């Protein structure tokens, strides 16, 4: 079992300062396991809305919850939105006799419902799959992905079995229980097409033609998989500069292990020879950087112009702009596109993330950075965790 002390500490801190905390994340990512770590020593009450007995108790929510003290955990809370107005009443009690931790697997539905009912009373946080900072093994994490059971399986074959079963169960049972009414066979084809589209700009028309549906419907399907944390849509950054800029998002499968299962990749050797290996690396490294910076989705963009200049990841924080390129080369070199990105976007820095182990300057405000450094404490100086051990760009 991989311990997650950083996430556990952050969750405890949120519960100290907020009467209600919502922990979001994909199915099987470890939300319940993390929540149970809070209950060691007792003193917590647990409700699972997928358990018929618990669901029946919560139909009279005020009666079930009002007398409780300490920590109250409600798993898959998005299944019972009628709870949220009751939680507002309970959160406003003097002395805060109970604090509530809501776990949820579908972001838009839960965030909207909780935000409307509990404005000013709730904090949100997200649990992602394992990251390099937690497990260290880059090759294994890239191939298997970060879902706990997939990563910790005794062999690559057993890991693939788990991921294949996860995809089937997710499509055939979980999506319906989350309120997404799409035929499993159709959505599997769509998900597999997205795997081959991984790392590219979204083209609703081309996808729609393959399924005989409207552009709007294909985008709705994409949004559905995004809302349950299976897909990341990276929006385009555009501003008032001279050249025409791309305005469509780039699409990535959020977990590299699920991507490889959908592509039929079973081993590291197969991955190294697969046509999508570069795109797979880009998505894997992108997730690691976003995690390393603790960046919010609203801070993250890609940038491209019709003339060919592009930037894989732009992180905007107030007046600061950080750029990232992902290169699966042993010694990446500076390109014209990198120089143009720095100049035209006014980047404070552009980091070229690659799978090596040596950092080195590449030019004015441009440097190469090993992916393993993304997860280090020293590298995270942008979010207040220390000063950089890599040093400034030349």
C-alpha positions as CSV (number, residue, x, y, z in Angstrom):
1,X,0.0,0.0,0.0
2,X,1.3,3.5,-0.9
3,X,0.9,6.0,1.8
4,X,-0.4,9.4,0.8
5,X,0.6,11.7,3.6
6,X,0.5,15.0,1.6
7,X,-3.1,14.4,0.5
8,X,-4.1,13.3,4.0
9,X,-2.6,16.3,5.7
10,X,-4.2,18.7,3.2
11,X,-7.6,17.0,3.8
12,X,-7.3,17.3,7.5
13,X,-6.4,21.0,7.2
14,X,-9.5,21.6,5.1
15,X,-11.7,19.9,7.6
16,X,-10.3,22.1,10.4
17,X,-11.3,25.2,8.6
18,X,-14.5,24.2,6.8
19,X,-17.7,22.6,8.0
20,X,-18.1,20.7,4.7
21,X,-15.3,19.4,2.4
22,X,-15.9,17.7,-0.9
23,X,-13.2,15.2,-2.1
24,X,-13.5,14.7,-5.9
25,X,-11.8,12.1,-8.1
26,X,-12.3,9.2,-10.5
27,X,-13.8,5.9,-9.5
28,X,-11.2,3.5,-7.8
29,X,-8.7,6.3,-7.4
30,X,-8.5,5.8,-3.6
31,X,-10.9,8.4,-2.2
32,X,-12.5,5.9,0.2
33,X,-9.1,4.6,1.3
34,X,-7.9,8.1,2.0
35,X,-11.1,9.0,3.9
36,X,-10.8,5.8,6.0
37,X,-7.3,7.0,7.0
38,X,-9.0,9.9,8.7
39,X,-11.2,7.5,10.8
40,X,-8.3,5.5,12.4
41,X,-9.1,5.5,16.1
42,X,-12.8,5.7,15.5
43,X,-15.1,8.7,16.0
44,X,-16.5,8.9,12.4
45,X,-19.8,7.9,10.9
46,X,-19.9,6.6,7.3
47,X,-22.7,6.6,4.8
48,X,-22.4,5.0,1.3
49,X,-25.2,6.2,-1.0
50,X,-24.8,3.1,-3.1
51,X,-25.6,0.9,-0.1
52,X,-29.4,0.5,-0.1
53,X,-29.5,0.5,3.7
54,X,-27.5,3.8,4.0
55,X,-29.5,5.3,1.2
56,X,-32.8,4.5,3.0
57,X,-31.5,6.0,6.2
58,X,-30.6,9.2,4.4
59,X,-34.0,9.7,2.9
60,X,-34.8,11.4,6.2
61,X,-31.5,13.3,6.0
62,X,-32.2,15.7,8.9
63,X,-33.2,12.9,11.2
64,X,-30.2,10.7,10.2
65,X,-27.6,13.5,10.5
66,X,-28.7,16.0,13.1
67,X,-27.6,14.1,16.2
68,X,-24.2,13.0,14.8
69,X,-21.0,14.5,16.2
70,X,-17.5,14.5,14.9
71,X,-16.7,13.5,11.3
72,X,-19.5,12.3,9.0
73,X,-18.4,10.9,5.6
74,X,-20.9,10.5,2.7
75,X,-19.6,8.4,-0.2
76,X,-20.8,9.1,-3.8
77,X,-22.7,12.1,-2.5
78,X,-23.8,13.2,-6.0
79,X,-26.3,10.4,-6.0
80,X,-28.4,12.2,-3.4
81,X,-28.5,16.0,-4.2
82,X,-31.4,16.4,-1.8
83,X,-28.8,16.2,1.0
84,X,-27.2,19.5,0.2
85,X,-29.9,21.9,1.6
86,X,-29.9,19.8,4.8
87,X,-26.1,20.0,5.1
88,X,-26.4,23.8,4.8
89,X,-28.6,23.9,7.9
90,X,-26.3,21.5,9.8
91,X,-23.2,23.4,8.7
92,X,-24.6,26.7,10.2
93,X,-25.1,25.3,13.7
94,X,-23.2,27.1,16.5
95,X,-20.0,25.3,17.6
96,X,-19.9,23.1,14.5
97,X,-20.7,19.8,16.3
98,X,-20.1,17.8,13.1
99,X,-18.0,18.2,10.0
100,X,-19.0,16.6,6.7
101,X,-16.7,15.0,4.1
102,X,-18.4,14.3,0.8
103,X,-16.8,11.9,-1.7
104,X,-17.8,12.2,-5.4
105,X,-16.9,10.7,-8.7
106,X,-18.6,13.1,-11.1
107,X,-17.3,16.7,-11.0
108,X,-19.9,19.0,-12.7
109,X,-23.0,17.5,-11.0
110,X,-21.5,17.5,-7.5
111,X,-19.7,20.8,-7.7
112,X,-22.8,22.5,-9.1
113,X,-25.2,21.1,-6.5
114,X,-22.9,21.6,-3.5
115,X,-21.9,25.1,-4.6
116,X,-25.5,26.2,-5.0
117,X,-26.6,24.9,-1.7
118,X,-23.4,25.4,0.4
119,X,-21.9,28.6,-0.9
120,X,-19.3,29.9,1.7
121,X,-19.5,26.7,3.7
122,X,-17.7,24.1,1.5
123,X,-14.1,23.6,0.3
124,X,-13.3,21.4,-2.7
125,X,-10.2,19.2,-3.3
126,X,-9.4,16.5,-5.8
127,X,-7.6,13.2,-5.4
128,X,-5.6,12.2,-8.5
129,X,-4.1,8.8,-9.3
130,X,-0.6,8.1,-8.0
131,X,2.1,10.5,-9.0
132,X,5.9,10.3,-9.4
133,X,6.3,12.1,-6.0
134,X,4.5,9.2,-4.4
135,X,5.8,6.1,-6.2
136,X,9.1,7.1,-7.8
137,X,9.1,4.4,-10.5
138,X,8.6,6.4,-13.7
139,X,8.6,3.5,-16.2
140,X,6.1,1.5,-14.2
141,X,3.9,4.5,-13.6
142,X,3.9,5.5,-17.3
143,X,3.0,2.0,-18.5
144,X,0.4,1.0,-15.8
145,X,-1.0,4.4,-14.9
146,X,-1.7,5.7,-11.4
147,X,-4.8,3.9,-10.3
148,X,-3.8,2.1,-7.1
149,X,-4.7,-1.4,-8.1
150,X,-3.3,-1.1,-11.6
151,X,0.0,0.3,-10.3
152,X,0.4,-2.1,-7.4
153,X,-0.5,-5.3,-9.3
154,X,2.0,-8.2,-9.1
155,X,2.7,-8.1,-12.8
156,X,2.1,-6.1,-15.9
157,X,-0.3,-8.7,-17.1
158,X,-2.4,-8.5,-13.9
159,X,-2.3,-4.7,-14.1
160,X,-3.7,-4.9,-17.7
161,X,-6.4,-7.3,-16.5
162,X,-7.5,-4.8,-13.8
163,X,-7.5,-1.9,-16.2
164,X,-9.5,-3.9,-18.8
165,X,-12.0,-4.9,-16.2
166,X,-12.2,-1.3,-14.9
167,X,-13.0,0.0,-18.4
168,X,-15.7,-2.7,-18.9
169,X,-17.3,-2.1,-15.5
170,X,-17.1,1.7,-15.8
171,X,-18.9,1.6,-19.2
172,X,-21.5,-1.1,-18.3
173,X,-22.4,-0.1,-14.7
174,X,-20.7,3.0,-13.3
175,X,-21.7,5.5,-16.0
176,X,-25.4,4.6,-15.6
177,X,-25.1,4.9,-11.8
178,X,-23.5,8.3,-12.3
179,X,-26.5,9.5,-14.4
180,X,-24.8,9.3,-17.8
181,X,-27.2,7.6,-20.1
182,X,-25.1,6.5,-23.1
183,X,-25.0,3.0,-24.7
184,X,-21.9,1.2,-23.4
185,X,-20.9,-0.2,-26.8
186,X,-21.1,3.2,-28.4
187,X,-19.2,4.9,-25.6
188,X,-16.5,2.3,-25.8
189,X,-16.0,3.0,-29.5
190,X,-15.9,6.7,-28.7
191,X,-13.4,6.2,-25.8
192,X,-11.1,4.1,-28.1
193,X,-11.2,6.8,-30.7
194,X,-10.2,9.3,-28.1
195,X,-7.3,7.1,-27.2
196,X,-6.1,7.4,-30.8
197,X,-6.8,11.1,-30.7
198,X,-4.8,11.6,-27.5
199,X,-2.7,14.7,-27.5
200,X,-4.4,16.3,-30.5
201,X,-6.7,19.3,-30.9
202,X,-10.4,18.4,-30.7
203,X,-12.2,18.2,-34.0
204,X,-15.9,17.7,-33.2
205,X,-16.9,17.5,-36.9
206,X,-14.4,14.7,-37.7
207,X,-15.4,12.7,-34.7
208,X,-19.1,13.2,-35.4
209,X,-18.8,12.0,-38.9
210,X,-17.3,8.7,-37.7
211,X,-20.4,8.1,-35.5
212,X,-23.1,9.7,-37.7
213,X,-24.0,12.2,-35.0
214,X,-24.0,16.0,-34.6
215,X,-20.9,18.0,-33.6
216,X,-22.9,19.0,-30.5
217,X,-23.5,15.4,-29.5
218,X,-19.8,14.4,-29.9
219,X,-18.8,17.3,-27.7
220,X,-21.4,16.3,-25.1
221,X,-19.9,12.8,-25.0
222,X,-16.5,14.3,-24.6
223,X,-17.7,16.5,-21.7
224,X,-19.3,13.4,-20.1
225,X,-15.9,11.6,-20.0
226,X,-14.2,14.8,-18.8
227,X,-16.7,15.2,-16.0
228,X,-15.9,11.7,-14.6
229,X,-12.1,12.4,-14.8
230,X,-11.4,10.0,-17.7
231,X,-10.4,12.8,-20.1
232,X,-8.6,16.1,-19.7
233,X,-9.5,18.9,-22.0
234,X,-6.7,21.5,-22.2
235,X,-8.3,24.8,-23.4
236,X,-6.5,27.0,-25.9
237,X,-5.0,30.3,-24.7
238,X,-5.7,33.2,-27.0
239,X,-5.2,36.9,-26.6
240,X,-4.9,40.0,-28.7
241,X,-1.6,39.4,-30.5
242,X,-0.9,39.8,-34.2
243,X,-1.2,36.2,-35.6
244,X,-4.3,34.0,-35.8
245,X,-4.4,31.6,-32.9
246,X,-6.0,28.2,-32.5
247,X,-9.0,28.2,-30.2
248,X,-9.9,24.5,-29.9
249,X,-8.9,22.5,-26.9
250,X,-6.4,19.6,-26.9
251,X,-7.7,16.2,-25.6
252,X,-5.8,13.8,-23.4
253,X,-6.9,10.6,-21.6
254,X,-6.1,11.5,-18.0
255,X,-4.5,8.2,-17.0
256,X,-1.7,6.7,-19.1
257,X,-2.5,3.2,-18.0
258,X,-6.1,3.4,-19.3
259,X,-4.8,4.9,-22.5
260,X,-2.5,1.9,-23.0
261,X,-5.2,-0.6,-22.2
262,X,-7.5,1.1,-24.9
263,X,-4.6,1.1,-27.4
264,X,-3.8,-2.6,-26.7
265,X,-0.3,-1.9,-25.3
266,X,0.7,-4.6,-22.8
267,X,4.4,-4.1,-22.1
268,X,7.1,-1.4,-22.0
269,X,8.6,-2.9,-25.1
270,X,5.3,-2.6,-27.0
271,X,4.9,1.0,-25.8
272,X,8.3,2.0,-27.0
273,X,7.5,0.8,-30.5
274,X,3.9,2.1,-30.6
275,X,3.0,5.0,-33.0
276,X,1.4,6.9,-30.1
277,X,4.4,6.6,-27.8
278,X,5.3,10.3,-28.2
279,X,1.7,11.4,-27.5
280,X,1.5,9.0,-24.5
281,X,4.7,10.5,-23.1
282,X,3.4,14.1,-23.6
283,X,0.2,13.3,-21.7
284,X,2.0,11.5,-18.9
285,X,4.5,14.3,-18.4
286,X,1.8,17.0,-18.7
287,X,-0.2,15.4,-15.8
288,X,3.1,15.2,-13.7
289,X,3.8,18.9,-14.3
290,X,0.3,20.0,-13.4
291,X,0.4,17.9,-10.3
292,X,3.9,19.1,-9.4
293,X,2.8,22.8,-9.6
294,X,-0.5,22.1,-7.8
295,X,-2.1,23.9,-10.8
296,X,-5.8,24.3,-11.1
297,X,-7.5,23.4,-14.3
298,X,-8.5,27.0,-14.8
299,X,-4.8,27.9,-14.8
300,X,-3.8,25.5,-17.6
301,X,-3.8,26.0,-21.3
302,X,-2.1,25.1,-24.6
303,X,-1.2,27.7,-27.2
304,X,-0.8,27.5,-31.0
305,X,-1.0,29.8,-34.0
306,X,-2.1,29.1,-37.5
307,X,1.6,29.8,-38.5
308,X,2.9,26.8,-36.6
309,X,4.1,28.2,-33.3
310,X,2.9,26.2,-30.3
311,X,3.3,25.5,-26.7
312,X,2.3,22.2,-25.0
313,X,1.3,23.7,-21.6
314,X,0.9,27.3,-20.4
315,X,0.3,27.8,-16.7
316,X,-1.0,31.3,-15.9
317,X,-0.9,32.4,-12.3
318,X,-1.8,36.1,-11.8
319,X,0.9,38.0,-13.7
320,X,3.2,35.0,-14.0
321,X,3.3,32.8,-17.1
322,X,5.1,29.5,-17.1
323,X,5.6,27.5,-20.3
324,X,6.3,23.8,-20.8
325,X,7.3,21.6,-23.7
326,X,7.4,17.8,-23.5
327,X,10.1,16.1,-25.5
328,X,10.8,12.4,-25.4
329,X,14.4,12.8,-26.4
330,X,17.6,12.1,-24.5
331,X,18.9,15.7,-25.2
332,X,16.3,18.1,-26.5
333,X,17.4,21.2,-28.3
334,X,16.0,24.7,-28.6
335,X,13.5,25.3,-31.4
336,X,12.2,28.4,-33.1
337,X,8.8,27.7,-31.7
338,X,10.2,27.7,-28.2
339,X,11.8,31.1,-28.7
340,X,8.7,32.5,-30.3
341,X,6.5,31.2,-27.4
342,X,8.8,32.9,-24.8
343,X,8.7,36.2,-26.7
344,X,5.1,36.4,-27.8
345,X,3.5,35.1,-24.6
346,X,5.9,37.0,-22.3
347,X,6.8,33.8,-20.5
348,X,8.7,34.1,-17.2
349,X,10.3,30.7,-18.1
350,X,9.9,27.8,-20.5
351,X,10.8,24.4,-19.2
352,X,11.5,21.6,-21.7
353,X,10.5,18.5,-19.8
354,X,12.3,15.3,-20.9
355,X,13.0,11.8,-19.6
356,X,16.7,12.4,-18.7
357,X,18.4,13.1,-15.4
358,X,20.4,16.3,-16.1
359,X,19.0,19.9,-16.1
360,X,20.7,22.4,-18.4
361,X,20.1,25.9,-19.9
362,X,18.9,26.1,-23.5
363,X,18.8,29.9,-23.9
364,X,17.1,33.0,-22.6
365,X,14.5,31.9,-20.1
366,X,14.5,28.4,-21.6
367,X,15.9,25.3,-19.8
368,X,15.7,21.5,-20.0
369,X,14.3,19.8,-16.9
370,X,14.2,16.1,-16.2
371,X,10.6,14.8,-15.6
372,X,11.8,13.3,-12.3
373,X,12.6,16.8,-11.0
374,X,9.0,17.8,-11.5
375,X,8.0,15.8,-8.5
376,X,10.8,17.0,-6.2
377,X,10.3,19.4,-3.4
378,X,13.1,21.7,-4.7
379,X,11.5,22.1,-8.2
380,X,8.2,23.2,-6.7
381,X,9.3,26.7,-5.8
382,X,6.5,28.2,-7.9
383,X,3.9,27.0,-5.4
384,X,5.9,28.1,-2.3
385,X,7.6,24.8,-1.4
386,X,11.2,26.1,-1.6
387,X,13.8,27.5,-4.0
388,X,14.9,25.8,-7.2
389,X,17.8,23.4,-7.1
390,X,18.0,23.4,-10.9
391,X,19.0,27.0,-11.3
392,X,17.8,29.8,-13.5
393,X,17.7,29.6,-17.3
394,X,20.7,31.1,-19.1
